[in-house]
Amino acid sequence: MPYNYCVVVTFCMLVAACGERNEPSLATSAEPPYQAITTIQDTMAWILDPAADVIWSSAGTIITAQGHQELAPTTDEDWAEVLHAAATLTEAGNLLMMPGRAAGDDWIEYAQGLTAAGQLAIKAAQDQDDEALFEAGGRLYQVCRACHNQYWIEAEGGDQRDDGYDENENENENDQGHSTR
């Protein structure tokens, strides 16, 4: 009898140990423990803008009276810099969709567009394809422009942002401040 009793007790303990727990765990809680540290403006100035600038300054041609300059990367190191910037942009789309940052369905669509444009730039960098990089840069510009048309908040005094960037500063650049083909 004591043997059967031990088997039953052991079995019950195993079942109890394998059963559901009522304690919430980080892996199963409904809301992940995201914590946005930077403002949207800081995220744009410190994360997105520098990465986008790498893409835009690495694609296309600048034509002047002195001649033309191809902007495409020419070394493996240059392409690696583009790849890193493209990965940053791709993941930045996810940052913009974090709880507390998403400003609605359009915002989510623009953030997903940023991620898609970043993925195109990643592929272009991996393939070292300057034409594909130019196309990815154009797609990136379209997504950024569409989002900024809807969500841009002007600082006091016009288009001047907190980071010192002025959209209207250089007449030779397009309305986003980046050289185009």
C-alpha positions as CSV (number, residue, x, y, z in Angstrom):
1,M,0.0,0.0,0.0
2,P,2.7,2.5,0.8
3,Y,4.2,1.9,-2.7
4,N,0.9,2.8,-4.4
5,Y,0.5,5.8,-2.2
6,C,4.0,7.1,-3.2
7,V,3.2,6.6,-6.9
8,V,0.0,8.5,-6.6
9,V,1.6,11.4,-4.6
10,T,4.5,11.5,-7.1
11,F,2.1,11.6,-10.0
12,C,0.0,14.3,-8.5
13,M,3.1,16.4,-7.8
14,L,4.2,16.0,-11.5
15,V,0.8,17.0,-12.8
16,A,0.7,20.0,-10.5
17,A,4.2,21.1,-11.6
18,C,3.3,20.8,-15.2
19,G,0.0,22.6,-14.9
20,E,-0.8,26.3,-15.7
21,R,0.6,29.0,-13.5
22,N,-1.4,32.0,-12.7
23,E,1.7,34.2,-12.5
24,P,2.1,36.4,-15.6
25,S,5.5,36.0,-17.2
26,L,7.2,38.5,-19.5
27,A,7.0,36.0,-22.4
28,T,3.2,35.5,-22.1
29,S,2.0,38.9,-20.9
30,A,-0.4,40.7,-23.2
31,E,1.7,43.8,-23.5
32,P,5.5,43.5,-24.0
33,P,7.5,45.7,-21.7
34,Y,8.4,48.3,-24.3
35,Q,9.7,51.6,-23.0
36,A,10.2,54.4,-25.5
37,I,13.2,56.5,-24.4
38,T,13.4,59.1,-27.1
39,T,10.7,61.4,-28.5
40,I,9.6,60.9,-32.1
41,Q,11.6,64.1,-33.0
42,D,14.7,62.7,-31.4
43,T,14.2,59.3,-33.0
44,M,14.0,61.0,-36.3
45,A,17.0,63.2,-35.7
46,W,19.2,60.6,-34.1
47,I,18.2,57.3,-35.7
48,L,16.3,57.8,-39.0
49,D,17.8,60.9,-40.5
50,P,21.4,59.8,-40.2
51,A,20.6,56.4,-41.7
52,A,18.5,57.9,-44.5
53,D,21.3,60.4,-45.3
54,V,23.7,57.5,-45.8
55,I,21.3,55.9,-48.3
56,W,20.6,59.2,-50.1
57,S,24.2,60.3,-50.2
58,S,25.2,56.8,-51.7
59,A,22.9,56.8,-54.6
60,G,22.6,58.8,-57.8
61,T,24.8,61.4,-59.6
62,I,25.6,65.0,-58.9
63,I,26.0,67.0,-62.1
64,T,27.7,70.4,-62.0
65,A,29.5,72.7,-64.4
66,Q,32.7,71.0,-63.4
67,G,31.4,67.6,-64.3
68,H,29.6,64.8,-62.7
69,Q,30.1,62.7,-59.5
70,E,28.8,59.2,-59.0
71,L,27.6,58.7,-55.5
72,A,27.5,54.9,-55.5
73,P,29.7,53.1,-53.0
74,T,32.9,51.8,-54.5
75,T,34.4,49.6,-51.8
76,D,33.2,46.8,-49.6
77,E,33.5,49.1,-46.6
78,D,31.3,51.7,-48.3
79,W,28.7,49.0,-49.1
80,A,28.9,47.8,-45.5
81,E,28.1,51.4,-44.3
82,V,25.0,51.4,-46.6
83,L,24.0,48.0,-45.3
84,H,24.2,49.1,-41.7
85,A,22.2,52.2,-42.4
86,A,19.6,50.2,-44.3
87,A,19.2,47.8,-41.4
88,T,18.8,50.7,-39.0
89,L,16.0,52.2,-41.2
90,T,14.3,48.8,-41.5
91,E,14.2,48.3,-37.8
92,A,13.3,52.0,-37.2
93,G,10.0,51.3,-38.9
94,N,9.3,48.9,-36.0
95,L,10.3,51.5,-33.5
96,L,7.7,53.9,-35.0
97,M,5.0,51.2,-34.5
98,M,5.7,50.7,-30.8
99,P,2.8,51.1,-28.4
100,G,2.6,54.8,-27.4
101,R,4.2,55.9,-30.7
102,A,1.8,54.8,-33.4
103,A,-0.5,57.7,-34.2
104,G,-3.1,55.7,-36.2
105,D,-3.5,53.5,-39.2
106,D,-1.8,55.9,-41.6
107,W,1.2,56.1,-39.3
108,I,1.4,52.3,-39.2
109,E,1.2,52.2,-43.0
110,Y,4.1,54.8,-43.3
111,A,6.2,52.9,-40.8
112,Q,5.6,49.6,-42.7
113,G,6.6,51.5,-45.9
114,L,9.8,52.6,-44.2
115,T,10.5,49.0,-43.3
116,A,9.8,47.9,-46.8
117,A,12.1,50.6,-48.3
118,G,14.8,49.6,-45.8
119,Q,14.5,46.0,-46.9
120,L,15.0,47.1,-50.5
121,A,18.1,49.0,-49.5
122,I,19.4,46.0,-47.6
123,K,19.1,43.8,-50.7
124,A,20.7,46.5,-52.9
125,A,23.6,46.7,-50.5
126,Q,24.0,43.0,-50.2
127,D,24.0,42.7,-54.0
128,Q,26.1,45.9,-54.3
129,D,23.6,47.1,-56.9
130,D,23.8,50.9,-57.3
131,E,20.6,51.1,-59.4
132,A,18.6,49.1,-56.9
133,L,20.0,51.4,-54.2
134,F,18.8,54.4,-56.1
135,E,15.4,52.9,-56.4
136,A,15.3,52.1,-52.7
137,G,16.3,55.6,-51.9
138,G,13.5,56.9,-54.1
139,R,11.0,54.6,-52.3
140,L,12.4,55.8,-48.9
141,Y,12.0,59.4,-50.0
142,Q,8.4,58.8,-51.0
143,V,7.5,57.2,-47.7
144,C,9.2,59.9,-45.7
145,R,7.6,62.7,-47.7
146,A,4.1,61.2,-47.4
147,C,4.5,60.8,-43.7
148,H,5.9,64.3,-43.2
149,N,3.1,65.8,-45.3
150,Q,0.6,64.4,-42.8
151,Y,2.5,64.4,-39.5
152,W,5.3,67.1,-39.7
153,I,5.1,69.5,-36.8
154,E,6.8,72.8,-37.5
155,A,8.9,74.3,-34.9
156,E,8.3,77.9,-34.0
157,G,9.8,80.1,-36.7
158,G,9.0,77.9,-39.7
159,D,10.5,74.7,-41.0
160,Q,13.5,74.8,-38.6
161,R,13.7,71.6,-36.5
162,D,15.2,71.3,-33.1
163,D,18.3,69.5,-34.5
164,G,19.3,72.6,-36.7
165,Y,18.2,71.1,-40.0
166,D,16.4,73.5,-42.3
167,E,14.4,72.1,-45.2
168,N,14.6,75.4,-47.1
169,E,18.3,76.1,-46.6
170,N,19.8,74.8,-49.9
171,E,18.2,75.8,-53.2
172,N,20.2,73.1,-55.1
173,E,18.7,70.3,-53.1
174,N,15.2,68.9,-53.4
175,D,12.5,69.8,-51.0
176,Q,13.6,67.1,-48.6
177,G,17.2,68.4,-48.6
178,H,18.7,65.5,-50.5
179,S,20.4,65.5,-53.9
180,T,18.5,63.8,-56.7
181,R,19.4,62.3,-60.0
